[in-house]
């Protein structure tokens, strides 16, 4: 039974781990953030394509304040 349990856990981890391979980088962007830049390449020289996702926080309060400050300048 112990071997059956270990095999079940291993199969579950394999299935869940492989699901990330079919996702696009934008799936990993949290709420209130936006994609700034995406860079692809073999970063660790393992022969597989890697992805670097650069994101920026979208803060509507700061955007409104900056817009007000810039519009009041002469």
Helices and strands as residue ranges (DSSP letters): H 2-19, G 20-22, G 25-28, E 33-41, E 50-57, H 60-72
